[in-house]
């Protein structure tokens, strides 16, 4: 099974002439400076935004050639982790996480789950993997930014999607937690044979955990290659401004990535 995607989006929406093919089970990092189009690309892949031109294929289906009900079923197979998770503030974590399967459940089961969570042990096991089990009955508005991101990741993992998209999903975590979380996402992706696409600002983490790296600049793909084949010059060009700033002016993570060992 393949997940080819090809789409063209006008510049105002962040992407131009994007043409990509991502295979089933691949683990891909999308990197680039702020405003490069990373979030827009993930929203297109999540079918949250329709390409203004061109076409896109996801999970062997053309989402924008479907009716609304069929597209809703397709979305239930795609998990999206957002940088600022839209979890209801007054909702308990157990309810927010278990809601990941709403798209897979009949209406009666979804409504019942809001009143009484139907799989507390399953949610607890998912939260435990993210060192968040003690917050299972806490309200979402009582969580820190990093805890909210982990709750959103737990929700996506509990959903068990075929395609998992993560948009700067570890940006509010400390370095140790960020590394642990990305390692967990990679492990689960391999265990479940799930396609994983993650946008990251931290180049060290991108090169360490993802075999394939896509570099976006001004809404276009600057490179798409194996992490081990990336050069320092390509990374400099990706983050350089119009006057090609020196490496010393690049983000700290970019400077570190030029020298880090890759595995």
C-alpha positions in Angstrom: 0.0 0.0 0.0 1.3 3.5 -0.8 0.5 7.0 0.4 1.4 9.1 -2.7 0.7 12.8 -2.4 0.9 15.5 -5.0 -0.6 18.9 -4.7 -0.2 22.5 -5.7 -1.3 25.3 -3.4 -1.1 29.0 -4.0 1.5 31.0 -2.3 -0.9 32.7 0.1 -1.7 29.4 1.7 2.0 28.5 2.1 2.9 25.9 -0.5 3.8 25.9 -4.2 4.3 23.0 -6.6 4.7 20.3 -4.0 5.1 16.9 -5.5 5.9 14.1 -3.0 5.5 10.3 -2.7 5.7 8.9 0.8 5.5 5.1 1.1 3.6 3.0 3.6 5.5 2.8 6.9 8.1 5.5 6.2 9.3 7.9 8.9 9.8 11.4 7.6 10.9 14.7 9.1 9.9 18.0 7.6 12.2 20.9 8.5 12.5 24.5 7.6 12.2 28.0 9.2 9.0 29.5 10.5 6.6 30.2 7.7 8.2 27.7 5.3 4.9 25.8 4.9 5.4 22.9 7.2 2.1 23.3 9.1 0.2 23.8 5.8 1.7 20.6 4.3 0.5 18.6 7.4 -2.9 20.2 7.3 -3.2 19.2 3.6 -2.1 15.6 4.4 -4.7 15.6 7.2 -7.4 16.7 4.8 -8.0 19.7 7.0 -7.1 22.0 4.0 -7.9 21.4 0.3 -5.2 22.0 -2.3 -6.2 25.0 -4.5 -4.9 23.1 -7.5 -3.4 19.7 -8.4 -4.4 16.5 -6.6 -3.6 14.4 -3.5 -3.9 10.7 -2.8 -4.0 9.4 0.8 -4.4 5.8 1.9 -5.2 4.8 -1.7 -8.0 7.3 -1.9 -8.6 10.8 -3.4 -10.1 12.7 -0.4 -11.5 15.6 -2.4 -13.2 13.4 -4.8 -15.2 11.8 -2.0 -18.4 12.8 -0.4 -18.4 14.3 3.1 -19.2 11.0 4.8 -16.5 9.0 3.0 -14.0 11.8 3.7 -14.9 11.6 7.4 -14.2 7.9 7.4 -10.8 8.5 5.8 -10.0 11.1 8.5 -10.6 8.5 11.1 -7.6 6.7 9.7 -5.4 9.7 10.0 -4.0 11.1 13.2 -2.9 14.8 13.5 -1.0 16.1 16.5 -1.0 19.9 16.5 1.6 22.2 18.1 -1.1 23.8 20.3 -3.5 20.9 21.0 -7.2 22.0 20.8 -8.1 19.9 23.8 -11.3 21.2 25.7 -10.0 23.0 28.8 -12.7 21.6 31.1 -12.5 18.0 29.8 -10.6 15.4 31.8 -7.5 13.9 30.2 -9.1 10.4 30.1 -12.0 11.8 28.0 -9.8 13.8 25.7 -7.5 10.9 25.0 -10.3 8.4 24.5 -12.0 10.8 22.0 -9.3 9.8 19.6 -11.5 6.9 18.6 -14.7 8.8 18.1 -14.4 8.6 14.3 -14.2 4.8 14.6 -17.2 4.4 16.9 -20.9 4.6 16.3 -22.6 7.7 17.6 -24.1 6.1 20.7 -20.7 4.9 21.8 -19.1 8.2 21.3 -21.8 10.0 23.3 -21.6 7.4 26.1 -17.8 7.9 26.2 -18.2 11.6 27.0 -20.4 10.7 30.0 -18.3 7.7 31.2 -15.0 6.8 29.5 -15.3 3.3 28.2 -11.7 2.2 28.2 -9.9 3.7 31.2 -7.2 0.9 31.4 -6.4 1.4 27.7 -6.1 5.1 28.0 -4.0 4.7 31.2 -1.5 2.4 29.3 -1.2 4.9 26.5 -0.6 7.8 29.0 2.0 5.7 30.9 4.1 5.4 27.8 4.3 9.2 27.8 5.0 9.5 31.6 1.6 11.1 32.1 -0.5 8.3 33.8 -0.9 10.3 37.0 -2.8 13.0 35.1 -5.5 10.7 33.7 -8.3 12.3 35.7 -6.9 15.8 35.7 -8.6 18.6 33.7 -6.8 19.7 30.5 -6.7 23.3 31.7 -4.6 22.1 34.7 -1.8 20.8 32.4 1.4 22.6 31.4 2.2 23.2 27.8 4.4 20.1 27.5 1.8 18.0 29.3 -0.9 19.1 26.9 1.3 18.1 24.0 1.8 14.7 25.5 -1.9 14.3 26.1 -2.5 15.2 22.4 0.1 12.6 21.4 -1.6 10.0 23.6 -4.9 10.8 21.9 -3.3 10.2 18.5 -1.6 7.0 19.7 -4.9 5.7 21.2 -6.6 6.4 17.9 -4.1 4.0 16.3 -4.1 5.7 12.8 -2.6 4.4 9.7 -1.0 7.8 9.0 0.3 9.8 11.9 1.1 13.5 11.4 2.8 15.6 14.1 3.2 19.4 13.8 6.0 20.6 16.1 4.6 18.2 18.7 7.5 18.4 21.1 8.2 22.1 21.0 7.0 22.7 24.6 8.9 19.8 26.1 12.3 19.8 27.7 15.1 18.1 25.8 14.9 14.8 27.6 11.1 14.5 27.2 11.3 15.6 23.6 13.8 12.9 22.8 11.9 10.2 24.7 8.7 11.2 22.9 10.2 11.1 19.4 11.8 7.8 20.2 8.4 6.4 21.4 6.7 7.7 18.2 9.3 6.0 16.1 9.1 2.8 18.0 5.3 2.6 17.8 5.4 3.6 14.1 7.7 0.7 13.4 5.7 -1.8 15.5 2.4 -0.9 13.9 3.9 -0.2 10.5 2.4 3.3 10.6 3.5 6.1 8.3 4.9 8.9 10.5 5.5 12.5 9.2 6.7 15.0 11.8 7.6 18.7 11.4 10.5 19.8 13.5 12.6 22.9 14.3 15.2 20.9 16.1 17.5 19.6 13.4 19.5 17.3 15.8 16.3 15.4 16.6 15.2 15.3 12.9 18.5 13.8 11.8 18.7 11.4 14.7 15.3 9.9 14.5 14.1 10.1 10.9 15.7 8.3 7.9 14.2 10.7 5.4 14.2 14.5 5.7 12.2 17.0 3.5 13.4 20.6 3.6 10.8 23.4 2.9 11.7 27.0 2.1 9.2 29.6 1.0 6.6 26.9 0.4 8.7 24.8 -1.9 10.8 21.6 -1.4 14.5 22.5 -1.4 15.6 18.9 -0.8 14.1 15.5 -0.1 16.7 12.9 0.7 18.0 10.4 3.3 19.2 12.1 6.5 22.6 10.5 6.1 23.1 12.2 2.7 22.3 15.7 3.9 25.2 18.1 3.8 26.0 21.1 6.0 25.8 23.4 2.9 22.2 22.2 2.2 21.2 22.9 5.8 22.8 26.4 5.6 20.9 27.2 2.4 17.7 26.0 3.9 17.9 28.5 6.8 19.8 31.3 5.1 18.1 34.6 4.4 18.2 36.5 1.1 21.7 37.6 1.9 22.8 34.1 2.9 23.5 34.6 6.6 26.5 32.8 8.1 26.2 29.7 10.2 26.8 31.7 13.3 23.4 33.4 12.8 21.5 30.2 12.3 19.3 28.6 15.0 21.2 26.8 17.7 19.7 23.5 16.6 20.8 24.1 13.0 24.4 24.8 14.1 24.5 21.7 16.2 23.1 19.5 13.4 26.0 20.3 11.2 28.4 18.3 13.5 26.2 15.7 15.2 26.7 12.0 14.5 23.8 10.4 12.7 22.3 7.1 13.4 
